[in-house]
Amino acid sequence: MSKQKAKLDLWIKEVAPSNELRQWFSHEPDKWKEFKGAYRKELSEKQNLLNQIRQLEKEKDTITLVFSARDTEHSNAVVLKEMLESKKHTVSHVVA
């Protein structure tokens, strides 16, 4: 589905894992723990983007993270949700 058809309020491509990290991980569950740590490090350097998402949550009350992966347990959206919640904010939805 295209972002136009999804009718999203905001698309922050820069919050995704780097191409190098994403390609290395390749959704292999055995690499999950290492991927999670590396992606958390990348996200920690993008606090301005995380704060932008948190601000949207304050304005909208609910936000939904949209991602494309068959494995919903080993997805960057899971890590992003955890990072957002670590500041006592709640992400209500993660949609695959």
Number of C-alpha atoms within 10 A of each C-alpha: 6 7 10 7 7 9 8 11 8 10 10 10 8 10 19 16 20 13 9 8 14 15 10 12 18 11 18 11 14 10 13 17 10 12 24 18 12 15 20 18 11 16 21 13 11 13 13 12 16 18 13 12 19 20 12 15 17 12 10 9 12 12 18 13 16 14 15 12 14 10 11 14 13 20 20 23 22 15 18 22 18 16 17 18 14 10 10 9 14 17 20 13 12 15 11 13
